[in-house]
Every structure is written in C-alpha cells, then in structure tokens.
Amino acid sequence: MLCAMETRIALITGGGRGLGRASAIALAQQGHDLILTYREHSAQAEEVAALVRSLGRKSMVLALDVADIASHGGFAERMTTSLRSIWGRDRFDALVNNAGIDVHSPLGGTTEAQFDALLNVHFKGPYFLTQTLLPLIADGGSIVNTSTGLARFTIPGYGAYAGMKSAMESLSRYWAKELGERRIRVNIIAPGAIETDFTAPAFAHNPGMKDFIASQTALGRVGQPDDIGGVVAFLCSDAAKWVNAQRVEASGGMFL
C-alpha cells in the first residue's frame, strides 16, 4: 500500500545511459529514490547513481540482462534483499521498462538472430521481468513502458524494431486493465528521434539526418534526453494519477 509520507522508489532498467539516465535524474529531482540496472556498462550506472545521491536521494545499482529470462528470478531476489537492507521495505513503487537495443535492417536483410535479439530485449524480456517483479510492486504504483515514434510513422529498416514496440503498446493496455484492481497504472512513452549514444551510429552514418528530422519536427529540432526524462517522471507522479493505459508520444511533433 502506498503511503503518502513514504519515500517512493523507482526501478529503471538500462538506467545508466541515454533516456534511462535522464529519467533517473528527473525522478530523483521529483523525490524518488532509484534502483538502476545495467547489462555491461556498470561504471556509467554508478555515475548516475552518484548523481542521484548528490540530489539527496538514495540510489543503488544492480546487474540485469533483461533478455535473459532465466536470470529474472535471481534478480528479484537481489531486489528484495536490497529493498530490505537499504529501505526497510519489501516493495518498490515504479517500474520503468527502458532497456533497449537498436537494429536497423530492412525486411530482406533481417536475420533471425537480429529478430530474436529485438524480441528478447523489447518484448519478451519486459513481459517476463514485469511478471516476475509484480509481487514487489506496491499497490497504487506505476509501470512505464517504452515504445517509439516509429510505431506511428515509418522509416525503412526499422520494421522489426517498431513491431516489437507496437506489441508493447498493446500489452500496456492489457496490463492496465489486469492490474487495475491493485491500482497500478500502466502507460507507455513513445519518444521521437532523441540524440543519445543509442542513435549516434545512425546520425554518424547518415550525414544530414539530424537536419532532416529537425525540418520534419514541429518544434524544429532533434530531441534531447531531458525532453523524455521529465515525461517519465510525470507518469510516475501523483500528477498523473488519472492517466492510465495511454500511449504518450514525446517527439516534438515529428512527421505530423
């Protein structure tokens, strides 16, 4: 049960980089304590945890490969131990399914390995991780999933990636319905083109891409991580207490 006087704790998968980093900082500024996961870049995750602590919030880092379904049970056990030892609690309040990978490949060139990697990180992994963590999410809490503007508009070569994200959009509505009895809200954010290390290779290999995207965006620029972090923090806050089962696109008005 969520207590008004109790510190809120958010878990962000892939919290050490890009949108996860921006979301962690925004949530800390809003008053959340943070648990951040990483797959490979522990130093980056620890750096974000230090930033969170500099804002007066508690933070810790745990290793997690979202795609490794068999590891989720062990992760939940480590989560439980951390919640009890650091916060004296058995539950946390907000799950942000943020971890992701990028694969650009047209239909004719997509390999089964590429497809499976996208499936495991963007759909199957979040599905079973959330299932495993459900007993640890506080009643009245929130789940924020991550989609993409590419689920609305199309750029050739991103069909498999966007397909997984579209599946998450549908799944988010189902979860909102199923978890309504526990007053757990489920929403999904759909970023447009954001300038992070996630998109850096695409920008580097396509000169003029940033200028083109800016020209096709109503607000006239490519997005920055801070543009997304605040939206995630909002969806985890009481200000969004009546926002449920929604796809929230944060793209600056891209391809209208």
TINU-49345 format. One record per residue (C-alpha): chain; residue in one letter; z, y, x; residue number from 0. Coordinates in Angstrom, 1 decimal, m for minus. Example, Ala and Ser with C-alpha at 12.3 -4.5 7.8 and 13.67 -1.06 7.14 Angstrom:
REM TINU-49345
SITE  cadena  residuo      c3      c2      c1  num
SITE       A        A     7.8    m4.5    12.3    0
SITE       A        S     7.1    m1.1    13.7    1
//
This chain:
REM TINU-49345
SITE  cadena  residuo      c3      c2      c1  num
SITE       A        M     0.0     0.0     0.0    0
SITE       A        L    m1.0     3.4     1.4    1
SITE       A        C     1.9     5.7     1.9    2
SITE       A        A     1.3     9.5     1.8    3
SITE       A        M     3.7    10.0     4.7    4
SITE       A        E     2.4     7.2     6.8    5
SITE       A        T     0.0     7.7     9.7    6
SITE       A        R    m3.4     6.4     9.0    7
SITE       A        I    m5.1     4.0    11.4    8
SITE       A        A    m8.9     3.6    11.7    9
SITE       A        L   m10.8     0.9    13.4   10
SITE       A        I   m14.2     1.8    14.8   11
SITE       A        T   m16.5    m0.9    16.2   12
SITE       A        G   m18.5     0.4    19.1   13
SITE       A        G   m16.2     3.3    19.3   14
SITE       A        G   m16.8     4.2    22.9   15
SITE       A        R   m20.3     5.8    22.7   16
SITE       A        G   m22.5     7.9    20.6   17
SITE       A        L   m21.7     8.0    16.9   18
SITE       A        G   m18.6     5.9    17.4   19
SITE       A        R   m17.2     8.4    19.9   20
SITE       A        A   m17.9    11.3    17.7   21
SITE       A        S   m16.4     9.6    14.7   22
SITE       A        A   m13.2     8.7    16.7   23
SITE       A        I   m12.7    12.3    17.7   24
SITE       A        A   m13.3    13.6    14.2   25
SITE       A        L   m10.9    11.1    12.7   26
SITE       A        A    m8.3    12.0    15.3   27
SITE       A        Q    m8.7    15.7    14.6   28
SITE       A        Q    m8.1    14.7    10.9   29
SITE       A        G    m4.9    12.9    11.8   30
SITE       A        H    m5.9     9.3    12.2   31
SITE       A        D    m4.7     7.0    15.0   32
SITE       A        L    m7.6     4.9    16.4   33
SITE       A        I    m8.4     1.4    17.4   34
SITE       A        L   m11.7     1.3    19.3   35
SITE       A        T   m13.8    m1.7    20.2   36
SITE       A        Y   m16.3    m2.2    22.9   37
SITE       A        R   m18.6    m5.1    24.0   38
SITE       A        E   m19.5    m4.1    27.5   39
SITE       A        H   m18.5    m0.5    28.3   40
SITE       A        S   m14.7    m0.6    28.5   41
SITE       A        A   m14.5     2.5    30.6   42
SITE       A        Q   m16.3     4.6    28.0   43
SITE       A        A   m14.0     3.3    25.3   44
SITE       A        E   m10.9     4.0    27.4   45
SITE       A        E   m12.2     7.5    27.9   46
SITE       A        V   m12.5     8.1    24.2   47
SITE       A        A    m9.0     6.6    23.7   48
SITE       A        A    m7.7     9.1    26.2   49
SITE       A        L    m9.4    12.0    24.3   50
SITE       A        V    m7.8    10.8    21.1   51
SITE       A        R    m4.4    10.8    22.8   52
SITE       A        S    m5.0    14.3    24.1   53
SITE       A        L    m5.3    15.3    20.4   54
SITE       A        G    m1.8    14.0    19.8   55
SITE       A        R    m2.8    10.7    18.2   56
SITE       A        K    m2.2     7.1    19.2   57
SITE       A        S    m5.2     5.0    20.4   58
SITE       A        M    m5.9     1.6    21.8   59
SITE       A        V    m9.0    m0.3    22.9   60
SITE       A        L    m9.9    m4.0    22.2   61
SITE       A        A   m12.9    m6.0    23.3   62
SITE       A        L   m15.2    m7.3    20.5   63
SITE       A        D   m18.7    m8.7    20.3   64
SITE       A        V   m19.5    m8.2    16.6   65
SITE       A        A   m22.4   m10.7    16.8   66
SITE       A        D   m20.1   m13.5    18.0   67
SITE       A        I   m18.8   m14.7    14.6   68
SITE       A        A   m16.6   m17.4    16.2   69
SITE       A        S   m14.6   m14.7    18.0   70
SITE       A        H   m13.6   m12.7    14.9   71
SITE       A        G   m10.5   m14.8    14.2   72
SITE       A        G    m9.1   m14.2    17.7   73
SITE       A        F    m9.9   m10.5    17.4   74
SITE       A        A    m8.0   m10.3    14.1   75
SITE       A        E    m5.0   m12.0    15.8   76
SITE       A        R    m5.1    m9.4    18.6   77
SITE       A        M    m5.4    m6.7    16.0   78
SITE       A        T    m2.3    m8.0    14.2   79
SITE       A        T    m0.3    m8.1    17.5   80
SITE       A        S    m1.4    m4.5    18.3   81
SITE       A        L    m0.6    m3.2    14.9   82
SITE       A        R     2.9    m4.6    15.0   83
SITE       A        S     3.7    m3.6    18.6   84
SITE       A        I     2.3    m0.1    18.6   85
SITE       A        W     2.6     1.0    14.9   86
SITE       A        G     5.2    m1.5    13.5   87
SITE       A        R     2.7    m2.3    10.7   88
SITE       A        D     0.6    m5.2     9.5   89
SITE       A        R    m2.3    m3.3     8.1   90
SITE       A        F    m4.7    m0.5     9.0   91
SITE       A        D    m6.4     2.0     6.7   92
SITE       A        A   m10.1     2.5     7.5   93
SITE       A        L   m12.8     0.2     8.9   94
SITE       A        V   m15.9     1.9    10.4   95
SITE       A        N   m18.6    m0.7    11.0   96
SITE       A        N   m20.5     1.3    13.6   97
SITE       A        A   m21.6    m1.1    16.4   98
SITE       A        G   m25.3    m1.4    16.8   99
SITE       A        I   m28.3    m2.1    19.0  100
SITE       A        D   m31.9    m0.7    18.9  101
SITE       A        V   m35.0    m2.8    18.8  102
SITE       A        H   m38.4    m1.2    18.4  103
SITE       A        S   m41.1    m3.8    17.7  104
SITE       A        P   m43.9    m4.0    15.1  105
SITE       A        L   m44.4    m7.0    12.8  106
SITE       A        G   m47.0    m8.5    15.1  107
SITE       A        G   m44.8    m8.4    18.2  108
SITE       A        T   m41.2    m9.1    17.0  109
SITE       A        T   m39.8   m12.2    18.5  110
SITE       A        E   m37.3   m14.5    16.7  111
SITE       A        A   m34.7   m13.6    19.4  112
SITE       A        Q   m35.1    m9.9    18.7  113
SITE       A        F   m34.8   m10.5    14.9  114
SITE       A        D   m31.7   m12.7    15.3  115
SITE       A        A   m30.1   m10.1    17.6  116
SITE       A        L   m30.6    m7.4    14.9  117
SITE       A        L   m29.4    m9.7    12.2  118
SITE       A        N   m26.2   m10.7    14.0  119
SITE       A        V   m25.2    m7.2    15.1  120
SITE       A        H   m26.3    m5.2    12.0  121
SITE       A        F   m25.8    m7.6     9.1  122
SITE       A        K   m24.2   m11.0     9.7  123
SITE       A        G   m21.7    m9.6    12.2  124
SITE       A        P   m20.3    m6.8    10.0  125
SITE       A        Y   m20.3    m9.1     7.0  126
SITE       A        F   m18.1   m11.7     8.5  127
SITE       A        L   m16.0    m9.3    10.6  128
SITE       A        T   m15.1    m7.4     7.4  129
SITE       A        Q   m14.4   m10.7     5.6  130
SITE       A        T   m12.0   m11.7     8.5  131
SITE       A        L   m10.3    m8.3     8.5  132
SITE       A        L    m9.8    m7.9     4.7  133
SITE       A        P    m6.2    m9.2     4.8  134
SITE       A        L    m5.4    m6.4     7.4  135
SITE       A        I    m7.0    m3.5     5.5  136
SITE       A        A    m4.4    m1.6     3.4  137
SITE       A        D    m4.9    m1.4    m0.3  138
SITE       A        G    m6.2     2.1    m1.1  139
SITE       A        G    m8.0     2.2     2.3  140
SITE       A        S   m11.7     2.6     3.0  141
SITE       A        I   m14.7     0.9     4.6  142
SITE       A        V   m17.6     3.0     6.1  143
SITE       A        N   m20.7     1.0     6.9  144
SITE       A        T   m23.7     2.4     8.9  145
SITE       A        S   m27.3     2.5     7.8  146
SITE       A        T   m30.2     4.7     8.9  147
SITE       A        G   m32.6     7.2     7.5  148
SITE       A        L   m35.2     4.6     8.3  149
SITE       A        A   m34.1     2.7     5.2  150
SITE       A        R   m35.6     5.7     3.2  151
SITE       A        F   m38.6     6.8     5.3  152
SITE       A        T   m40.7     4.7     7.7  153
SITE       A        I   m41.6     4.9    11.4  154
SITE       A        P   m43.8     1.9    12.5  155
SITE       A        G   m41.9    m0.5    14.7  156
SITE       A        Y   m38.5    m0.3    13.0  157
SITE       A        G   m39.1    m2.6    10.1  158
SITE       A        A   m36.7    m5.3    11.2  159
SITE       A        Y   m34.0    m2.8    12.1  160
SITE       A        A   m34.4    m0.9     8.9  161
SITE       A        G   m34.5    m4.2     6.9  162
SITE       A        M   m31.0    m5.1     8.2  163
SITE       A        K   m29.7    m1.6     7.3  164
SITE       A        S   m31.2    m1.8     3.8  165
SITE       A        A   m29.3    m5.1     3.4  166
SITE       A        M   m26.1    m3.3     4.4  167
SITE       A        E   m26.8    m0.6     1.8  168
SITE       A        S   m27.0    m3.2    m1.0  169
SITE       A        L   m24.0    m5.1     0.4  170
SITE       A        S   m21.9    m1.9     0.4  171
SITE       A        R   m22.3    m1.5    m3.3  172
SITE       A        Y   m21.2    m5.1    m3.9  173
SITE       A        W   m18.2    m4.7    m1.7  174
SITE       A        A   m17.2    m1.5    m3.5  175
SITE       A        K   m17.3    m3.5    m6.8  176
SITE       A        E   m15.4    m6.5    m5.4  177
SITE       A        L   m12.7    m4.5    m3.6  178
SITE       A        G   m12.1    m2.1    m6.5  179
SITE       A        E    m9.0    m3.9    m7.6  180
SITE       A        R    m7.5    m3.1    m4.3  181
SITE       A        R    m8.6     0.5    m4.5  182
SITE       A        I   m10.6     0.1    m1.3  183
SITE       A        R   m13.6     2.4    m1.2  184
SITE       A        V   m16.8     1.3     0.4  185
SITE       A        N   m19.5     3.8     1.4  186
SITE       A        I   m22.4     3.8     3.8  187
SITE       A        I   m23.6     6.6     6.0  188
SITE       A        A   m27.3     6.9     6.9  189
SITE       A        P   m27.9     9.1    10.0  190
SITE       A        G   m31.3    10.5    10.7  191
SITE       A        A   m32.5    10.9    14.3  192
SITE       A        I   m29.5    11.6    16.4  193
SITE       A        E   m29.6    12.5    20.2  194
SITE       A        T   m27.4     9.8    21.8  195
SITE       A        D   m27.8     7.2    24.5  196
SITE       A        F   m28.9     4.9    21.7  197
SITE       A        T   m32.0     7.0    21.1  198
SITE       A        A   m32.5     8.2    24.7  199
SITE       A        P   m35.1     5.5    25.6  200
SITE       A        A   m37.3     6.3    22.6  201
SITE       A        F   m37.2    10.0    23.4  202
SITE       A        A   m37.9     9.3    27.1  203
SITE       A        H   m40.9     7.2    26.3  204
SITE       A        N   m42.4     9.4    23.7  205
SITE       A        P   m42.8    13.0    25.0  206
SITE       A        G   m42.9    15.4    22.2  207
SITE       A        M   m41.0    13.1    19.8  208
SITE       A        K   m37.9    15.4    19.6  209
SITE       A        D   m40.1    18.4    18.8  210
SITE       A        F   m42.0    16.5    16.2  211
SITE       A        I   m38.7    15.3    14.5  212
SITE       A        A   m37.4    18.8    14.6  213
SITE       A        S   m40.5    20.1    12.9  214
SITE       A        Q   m40.1    17.5    10.2  215
SITE       A        T   m36.4    18.2     9.5  216
SITE       A        A   m35.5    21.0     7.1  217
SITE       A        L   m32.7    22.3     9.4  218
SITE       A        G   m35.2    22.4    12.3  219
SITE       A        R   m33.6    20.3    15.0  220
SITE       A        V   m32.7    16.8    16.0  221
SITE       A        G   m29.2    15.7    15.0  222
SITE       A        Q   m26.1    15.6    17.4  223
SITE       A        P   m23.3    13.0    17.2  224
SITE       A        D   m20.9    15.7    15.9  225
SITE       A        D   m23.1    16.0    12.9  226
SITE       A        I   m22.2    12.4    11.9  227
SITE       A        G   m18.6    12.2    13.1  228
SITE       A        G   m17.4    14.7    10.5  229
SITE       A        V   m19.1    12.9     7.7  230
SITE       A        V   m17.4     9.6     8.7  231
SITE       A        A   m14.1    11.4     8.8  232
SITE       A        F   m14.7    12.8     5.4  233
SITE       A        L   m15.5     9.4     3.9  234
SITE       A        C   m12.2     8.1     5.3  235
SITE       A        S   m10.2    11.0     3.9  236
SITE       A        D    m8.4    11.8     0.6  237
SITE       A        A   m11.1    14.5     0.1  238
SITE       A        A   m13.5    11.6    m0.6  239
SITE       A        K   m11.0     9.6    m2.8  240
SITE       A        W   m13.5     9.5    m5.7  241
SITE       A        V   m16.6     8.8    m3.5  242
SITE       A        N   m17.3     5.1    m3.7  243
SITE       A        A   m20.4     2.8    m3.4  244
SITE       A        Q   m22.5     5.7    m2.1  245
SITE       A        R   m25.2     6.0     0.5  246
SITE       A        V   m24.7     9.3     2.2  247
SITE       A        E   m27.7    10.3     4.3  248
SITE       A        A   m26.9    12.8     7.1  249
SITE       A        S   m30.3    13.6     8.5  250
SITE       A        G   m30.6    17.4     8.2  251
SITE       A        G   m33.3    16.9     5.6  252
SITE       A        M   m35.6    14.7     7.6  253
SITE       A        F   m39.0    13.9     6.2  254
SITE       A        L   m38.4    15.5     2.8  255
//
